[in-house]
Amino acid sequence: MYTPAHFDAGPDAVRELLTRPGAANLVTMTSQGLLATLLPFVYDPSVGEHGALLAHVARNNPQWSEPAAGEALMIIQGADAYISPSWYASKAEHGRVVPTWNYSTAHVYGNLVVHDDPAWLEGQVRRLTGVNEAGFEHPWSVDDAPDRYISGQLRAIVGIELVITRIEAKAKLSQNRPDADIDGVIEGLSARGQSESAADVERARPARP
């Protein structure tokens, strides 16, 4: 991943991408060519040296049964947003500004392990559900559904574990702009209701001298 030094994501930004509820594109090179699937995941830091991403796919999805050649890749995307040059204080000063796009992303590489075990799958589904239901007033639980129904659903999926070997991460969040321009970006994003992107810019703001 091309990452200029000022857009390099630090440990806190990487941890945020790994642990926030979301989905990632699993990409594998196989004998059938490149295969890709968007999968919700949970991060387990206790696995191996760098942790693992746990997910599942439909049993009918060929990606789990086609062996991956070398490392597999999961691409995690944080909030992203168009940045208008009209938000920059610099526009009024000299006009030498252009639009850009803010985003944060992590390319997570690792060895792919397939789990076709009901106990592992149920554990993964429970963890995934717990992470995504945590913000609800009345969170849904796997136990809310009949056991027989859940057993049938588990038979229709296969577990995926990406044991992480390395992570390349980038946070392009206006860090290269003057402080007044960053203020304008935060104000502009907030006015458009893009509060998550605005918060990311504020967190990434370089320390004031």
The 8 nearest C-alpha neighbors of each residue, nearest first, counted from 0:
[[1, 2, 167, 168, 106, 169, 105, 3],
 [0, 2, 3, 169, 167, 168, 7, 6],
 [1, 3, 7, 0, 6, 169, 4, 168],
 [4, 2, 6, 5, 7, 1, 169, 171],
 [3, 5, 7, 6, 2, 8, 169, 1],
 [6, 4, 3, 7, 174, 175, 2, 171],
 [7, 5, 171, 170, 4, 3, 169, 2],
 [6, 8, 169, 4, 5, 2, 170, 9],
 [9, 7, 169, 170, 168, 12, 6, 13],
 [8, 10, 12, 11, 13, 7, 168, 170],
 [11, 9, 13, 12, 14, 8, 15, 168],
 [12, 10, 14, 13, 9, 15, 8, 16],
 [11, 13, 15, 9, 14, 10, 8, 16],
 [14, 12, 10, 16, 15, 11, 17, 9],
 [15, 13, 11, 17, 12, 16, 18, 10],
 [14, 16, 12, 18, 13, 17, 19, 11],
 [17, 15, 13, 14, 18, 19, 12, 77],
 [18, 16, 14, 15, 42, 19, 13, 75],
 [17, 19, 15, 16, 42, 14, 20, 41],
 [18, 20, 16, 15, 17, 21, 14, 130],
 [21, 19, 131, 130, 18, 22, 41, 40],
 [22, 20, 39, 19, 40, 23, 75, 131],
 [21, 23, 39, 38, 40, 37, 75, 24],
 [24, 22, 75, 74, 38, 37, 73, 25],
 [23, 25, 37, 74, 73, 36, 38, 26],
 [24, 26, 73, 36, 35, 72, 37, 23],
 [27, 25, 35, 72, 34, 71, 73, 24],
 [28, 26, 71, 34, 67, 33, 29, 72],
 [27, 29, 33, 68, 67, 32, 34, 26],
 [30, 28, 32, 67, 31, 68, 66, 33],
 [29, 31, 32, 28, 65, 66, 68, 67],
 [30, 32, 29, 33, 65, 28, 34, 62],
 [33, 31, 29, 30, 28, 34, 27, 67],
 [32, 34, 28, 27, 29, 35, 31, 26],
 [33, 35, 27, 26, 62, 28, 32, 36],
 [36, 34, 26, 25, 24, 27, 33, 37],
 [35, 37, 25, 24, 38, 26, 34, 62],
 [36, 38, 24, 23, 25, 22, 35, 39],
 [39, 37, 22, 23, 36, 40, 24, 54],
 [22, 40, 38, 21, 23, 54, 37, 41],
 [41, 39, 54, 53, 22, 38, 52, 127],
 [40, 42, 53, 52, 127, 43, 54, 18],
 [41, 43, 52, 51, 18, 17, 44, 53],
 [42, 44, 51, 50, 45, 52, 46, 41],
 [43, 45, 50, 46, 42, 51, 49, 47],
 [46, 44, 43, 50, 47, 51, 49, 48],
 [47, 45, 50, 44, 51, 43, 48, 49],
 [48, 46, 50, 49, 45, 162, 51, 163],
 [47, 49, 50, 46, 163, 164, 45, 44],
 [48, 50, 163, 47, 164, 44, 51, 46],
 [51, 49, 44, 46, 43, 47, 45, 163],
 [52, 50, 162, 43, 163, 161, 46, 42],
 [51, 53, 42, 161, 41, 160, 40, 43],
 [54, 52, 160, 41, 40, 159, 42, 51],
 [53, 55, 40, 159, 158, 160, 39, 38],
 [56, 54, 158, 159, 157, 156, 57, 38],
 [57, 55, 157, 156, 58, 158, 60, 54],
 [58, 56, 156, 60, 59, 155, 157, 55],
 [57, 59, 156, 155, 60, 157, 56, 61],
 [58, 60, 57, 61, 155, 156, 56, 62],
 [59, 61, 57, 58, 62, 56, 63, 64],
 [62, 60, 64, 63, 59, 65, 58, 34],
 [61, 63, 65, 60, 64, 34, 35, 27],
 [62, 64, 61, 65, 60, 113, 66, 56],
 [63, 65, 61, 62, 66, 60, 113, 58],
 [64, 66, 62, 63, 29, 61, 67, 30],
 [67, 65, 29, 64, 68, 63, 30, 62],
 [66, 68, 29, 28, 27, 69, 65, 71],
 [69, 67, 28, 29, 66, 70, 27, 71],
 [70, 68, 67, 71, 110, 28, 27, 109],
 [71, 69, 109, 110, 108, 72, 68, 67],
 [70, 72, 27, 109, 108, 110, 26, 111],
 [73, 71, 108, 26, 107, 25, 74, 27],
 [72, 74, 25, 107, 24, 23, 106, 26],
 [75, 73, 106, 24, 23, 105, 107, 72],
 [76, 74, 23, 105, 104, 73, 106, 77],
 [75, 77, 104, 103, 74, 105, 78, 23],
 [76, 78, 103, 104, 79, 16, 102, 75],
 [77, 79, 196, 102, 195, 103, 76, 80],
 [80, 78, 102, 101, 196, 77, 103, 100],
 [79, 81, 101, 100, 82, 102, 196, 78],
 [80, 82, 100, 99, 101, 83, 79, 98],
 [81, 83, 99, 100, 98, 80, 84, 101],
 [82, 84, 98, 85, 86, 81, 99, 97],
 [85, 83, 98, 86, 97, 87, 96, 82],
 [84, 86, 83, 87, 90, 88, 96, 98],
 [87, 85, 183, 84, 184, 83, 187, 88],
 [88, 86, 180, 89, 183, 84, 90, 85],
 [87, 89, 180, 90, 91, 179, 86, 183],
 [90, 88, 92, 87, 91, 93, 94, 180],
 [91, 89, 94, 88, 92, 87, 93, 96],
 [90, 92, 89, 88, 93, 94, 87, 85],
 [93, 91, 89, 90, 94, 88, 95, 87],
 [92, 94, 95, 90, 91, 89, 96, 88],
 [95, 93, 90, 96, 91, 92, 89, 97],
 [94, 96, 93, 90, 97, 89, 92, 84],
 [97, 95, 94, 84, 90, 98, 89, 87],
 [96, 98, 84, 99, 95, 83, 94, 85],
 [99, 97, 83, 84, 82, 96, 100, 81],
 [98, 100, 82, 81, 97, 101, 83, 84],
 [99, 101, 81, 82, 80, 102, 98, 79],
 [102, 100, 172, 80, 171, 79, 81, 82],
 [103, 101, 79, 171, 78, 170, 172, 77],
 [102, 104, 170, 77, 169, 171, 76, 78],
 [103, 105, 76, 169, 75, 168, 77, 170],
 [104, 106, 168, 75, 167, 74, 107, 169],
 [107, 105, 74, 167, 166, 73, 168, 108],
 [106, 108, 166, 73, 72, 105, 74, 165],
 [109, 107, 72, 165, 71, 163, 164, 166],
 [110, 108, 163, 164, 162, 70, 71, 161],
 [109, 111, 162, 70, 161, 71, 112, 163],
 [110, 112, 161, 160, 71, 109, 162, 113],
 [113, 111, 160, 159, 161, 110, 114, 162],
 [112, 114, 159, 158, 160, 115, 111, 63],
 [115, 113, 158, 116, 159, 157, 112, 119],
 [116, 114, 157, 158, 113, 117, 120, 119],
 [115, 117, 119, 114, 118, 120, 158, 157],
 [118, 116, 120, 119, 121, 153, 115, 154],
 [117, 119, 121, 120, 116, 122, 123, 115],
 [120, 118, 122, 116, 121, 117, 123, 114],
 [119, 121, 117, 123, 122, 118, 158, 124],
 [120, 122, 124, 118, 123, 119, 117, 125],
 [121, 123, 125, 119, 120, 124, 126, 118],
 [124, 122, 120, 126, 121, 125, 127, 119],
 [123, 125, 127, 121, 126, 122, 128, 120],
 [124, 126, 128, 122, 123, 127, 129, 121],
 [127, 125, 129, 123, 128, 124, 122, 130],
 [126, 128, 124, 130, 129, 125, 41, 123],
 [129, 127, 125, 131, 126, 130, 132, 124],
 [128, 130, 126, 132, 127, 131, 133, 125],
 [131, 129, 127, 128, 133, 132, 126, 20],
 [130, 132, 128, 129, 133, 20, 127, 134],
 [131, 133, 138, 129, 135, 134, 130, 128],
 [134, 132, 130, 131, 135, 129, 138, 128],
 [135, 133, 132, 136, 131, 138, 130, 137],
 [134, 136, 138, 137, 132, 133, 139, 131],
 [135, 137, 138, 134, 133, 132, 139, 131],
 [136, 138, 135, 139, 132, 134, 133, 140],
 [139, 137, 135, 132, 136, 133, 140, 134],
 [138, 140, 132, 137, 143, 141, 128, 135],
 [141, 139, 142, 143, 138, 128, 129, 125],
 [140, 142, 143, 144, 125, 139, 149, 128],
 [141, 143, 140, 144, 145, 146, 139, 149],
 [142, 144, 140, 141, 139, 145, 146, 149],
 [143, 145, 142, 141, 146, 149, 148, 140],
 [146, 144, 148, 147, 149, 143, 142, 141],
 [147, 145, 149, 148, 150, 144, 142, 151],
 [146, 148, 150, 149, 145, 151, 144, 152],
 [147, 149, 151, 145, 150, 146, 152, 144],
 [148, 150, 152, 146, 151, 147, 153, 145],
 [151, 149, 147, 153, 148, 152, 146, 154],
 [150, 152, 148, 154, 149, 153, 147, 155],
 [151, 153, 149, 155, 154, 150, 148, 156],
 [154, 152, 150, 155, 151, 156, 149, 117],
 [153, 155, 151, 152, 156, 150, 117, 157],
 [154, 156, 152, 153, 58, 57, 151, 157],
 [157, 155, 57, 58, 56, 153, 154, 55],
 [158, 156, 115, 55, 56, 58, 114, 57],
 [157, 159, 55, 114, 113, 120, 115, 54],
 [158, 160, 113, 54, 55, 53, 112, 114],
 [161, 159, 53, 112, 52, 111, 162, 54],
 [160, 162, 111, 52, 51, 109, 110, 163],
 [163, 161, 51, 109, 110, 160, 50, 111],
 [162, 164, 109, 51, 49, 108, 165, 50],
 [163, 165, 109, 108, 49, 162, 110, 166],
 [166, 164, 108, 163, 107, 109, 167, 49],
 [167, 165, 107, 106, 108, 168, 105, 164],
 [166, 168, 106, 105, 107, 0, 165, 169],
 [169, 167, 105, 8, 104, 106, 166, 13],
 [168, 170, 8, 7, 104, 103, 6, 2],
 [169, 171, 103, 8, 6, 172, 7, 102],
 [172, 170, 6, 102, 101, 103, 173, 169],
 [171, 173, 200, 101, 174, 170, 102, 203],
 [172, 174, 175, 176, 171, 181, 200, 101],
 [175, 173, 172, 176, 204, 205, 203, 5],
 [176, 174, 173, 5, 177, 6, 172, 205],
 [175, 177, 173, 174, 180, 181, 178, 179],
 [178, 176, 180, 179, 181, 175, 174, 89],
 [177, 179, 181, 180, 182, 176, 207, 204],
 [178, 180, 182, 181, 177, 88, 183, 87],
 [181, 179, 87, 183, 88, 177, 182, 178],
 [182, 180, 184, 178, 183, 179, 185, 176],
 [183, 181, 179, 185, 180, 184, 186, 178],
 [182, 184, 86, 180, 186, 181, 87, 185],
 [185, 183, 181, 187, 186, 182, 86, 188],
 [184, 186, 197, 182, 188, 183, 187, 189],
 [185, 187, 183, 189, 184, 188, 190, 182],
 [188, 186, 184, 190, 189, 185, 183, 86],
 [189, 187, 193, 191, 185, 190, 197, 186],
 [188, 190, 192, 186, 194, 191, 193, 187],
 [191, 189, 187, 188, 192, 186, 193, 194],
 [190, 192, 188, 189, 193, 187, 194, 186],
 [193, 191, 189, 190, 194, 188, 195, 187],
 [194, 192, 188, 189, 191, 196, 195, 197],
 [193, 195, 197, 189, 196, 192, 198, 188],
 [196, 194, 198, 197, 193, 199, 78, 192],
 [195, 197, 199, 198, 194, 78, 193, 79],
 [198, 196, 185, 194, 200, 195, 199, 188],
 [197, 199, 201, 195, 196, 200, 194, 202],
 [198, 200, 196, 202, 197, 201, 203, 195],
 [201, 199, 172, 203, 197, 198, 202, 204],
 [200, 202, 198, 204, 199, 203, 197, 185],
 [203, 201, 199, 200, 204, 198, 205, 197],
 [202, 204, 200, 201, 199, 205, 172, 174],
 [203, 205, 201, 202, 174, 200, 206, 181],
 [206, 204, 203, 207, 174, 178, 202, 175],
 [207, 205, 208, 204, 203, 178, 202, 174],
 [206, 208, 205, 178, 204, 177, 179, 174],
 [207, 206, 205, 178, 204, 177, 179, 174]]
